[in-house]
Every structure is written in structure tokens, then in C-alpha cells.
């Protein structure tokens, strides 16, 4: 199955630059969110036609902002510190994401916007 993902952009600017520009300006209206299926335009077009995902996701720019800020604030060092803080408890990376970012890693159908949150979280790893 082709990969389908949510992505956030400023018009004509790469993802890394989008995040940096957003962090400098703090203007949500500059964020542009759209659904993509790299290498499969037909799949992307069908998802847009059936689900109207881009306009739907655009209404949730606040969620996008939260993921960007949380991903910057809670980096790998913080995640290690969090794991050590819960000494004796099993804190898996999946549970950490659930606690901090509010999404279930393997059950995207259980909470609204989980797919969007996961995709944005994973893109932030690149920044």
C-alpha cells in the first residue's frame, strides 16, 4: 500500500524551513497543512475527494503548533530524563509519546487527529 501522510508547509518552502520560520514568527496562519501520497497522485486525489482532508486538517492548526512546540521542547535528552524519572516503571517510547503528545502510536483509529499528529511528530525528528 502506498504511503499516505500529512505534511505541513509554507508555500514554496521546505519542511525544515517551515518549522524554523514558524518558531521565529509564531504565526499559525503561515502554516499550510496538506495530505500527501508521495509518488501516487491518484491516491492523494482520491483521499482529498472522499475525505476532504486538507480543509479539515487546516482547521486544526493549533494541533500542528502544539506538536511543533512539544517536539522542540521534549527532545531525546528530555525523553531519557523522563524515563529515568519513572524509576522502576516500564516507560516505553510509545507510552512517552502518549503521555507527552497525546496520541496512541499503534491505534490511529482510537483518537481523532492521531494520523496528523503522528506524521507531524515524525517530520519534526528531521529538524
C-alpha positions in Angstrom: 0.0 0.0 0.0 1.3 3.5 -0.8 2.4 5.7 2.0 -0.1 8.5 2.8 1.0 11.2 5.2 0.1 14.6 6.4 2.6 17.3 5.9 2.9 20.9 6.9 4.4 23.6 4.7 4.7 27.2 4.0 4.0 27.8 0.3 7.2 27.0 -1.6 9.4 26.4 1.4 10.8 23.1 2.5 9.6 21.4 5.7 12.7 22.2 7.8 12.5 25.9 6.9 8.8 25.9 7.7 9.4 24.8 11.2 12.2 27.3 11.7 10.2 30.2 10.2 7.2 29.3 12.3 9.3 29.1 15.5 10.6 32.6 14.7 7.3 34.2 13.8 4.8 32.2 15.9 2.1 32.8 13.3 -0.2 29.8 12.8 -1.7 31.4 9.7 1.6 30.9 7.9 1.3 27.1 8.3 -0.2 25.2 5.4 -1.2 21.6 6.1 -2.0 19.2 3.4 -2.3 15.4 2.8 0.2 13.8 0.5 0.9 10.4 -1.0 4.4 10.7 -2.4 4.6 9.2 -5.9 0.9 8.5 -6.1 -1.2 11.5 -7.2 -4.3 9.4 -7.8 -4.3 8.1 -4.2 -3.9 11.6 -2.9 -6.6 13.0 -5.2 -9.0 10.2 -4.2 -8.4 10.9 -0.4 -9.0 14.5 -1.0 -12.2 13.9 -3.0 -13.6 11.4 -0.5 -12.5 12.8 2.9 -11.7 16.5 2.2 -8.6 16.0 4.5 -6.7 19.2 3.6 -9.5 21.6 4.6 -10.3 19.5 7.6 -6.7 19.5 8.8 -6.3 23.2 8.1 -9.0 23.8 10.8 -6.6 22.3 13.3 -3.5 24.4 13.0 -3.5 24.7 16.8 -2.8 20.9 17.0 0.1 21.4 14.5 1.5 24.2 16.6 1.4 22.1 19.7 3.3 19.2 18.0 5.9 21.6 16.7 6.5 23.2 20.1 6.3 20.0 22.1 8.7 18.3 19.7 11.2 21.1 20.2 10.8 21.2 24.0 10.8 17.5 24.6 13.9 16.3 22.6 15.7 12.9 23.0 17.5 14.2 26.1 14.3 15.0 27.8 12.8 11.7 26.9 15.7 9.9 28.5 15.3 12.0 31.6 11.6 11.2 31.7 12.3 7.5 31.5 14.8 7.8 34.4 12.3 9.8 36.4 9.8 6.9 36.4 12.4 4.6 38.0 11.0 1.1 38.3 8.2 1.7 35.9 8.2 0.5 32.3 8.0 3.6 30.2 8.2 2.6 26.5 8.8 5.1 23.7 5.2 4.6 22.7 3.9 5.4 26.2 6.1 8.5 26.3 4.5 9.7 23.1 1.1 9.1 24.5 1.9 11.0 27.7 3.6 14.0 26.1 1.9 14.3 22.7 -1.4 12.7 23.4 -1.6 10.1 20.6 -1.6 6.3 20.5 1.2 5.1 18.3 -0.3 1.9 17.0 -4.0 2.6 17.2 -4.6 5.6 15.0 -8.4 4.9 14.8 -9.0 5.3 18.5 -8.4 9.1 18.8 -9.2 11.9 16.4 -6.3 13.5 14.5 -3.8 10.8 15.5 -2.6 10.3 12.0 -2.0 14.0 11.6 -0.2 14.2 15.0 2.0 11.1 14.2 3.0 12.4 10.8 3.9 15.8 12.2 5.8 14.3 15.1 7.8 12.1 12.7 8.7 15.1 10.5 9.9 17.0 13.5 12.5 14.4 14.0 14.3 15.7 10.9 14.6 19.3 12.3 
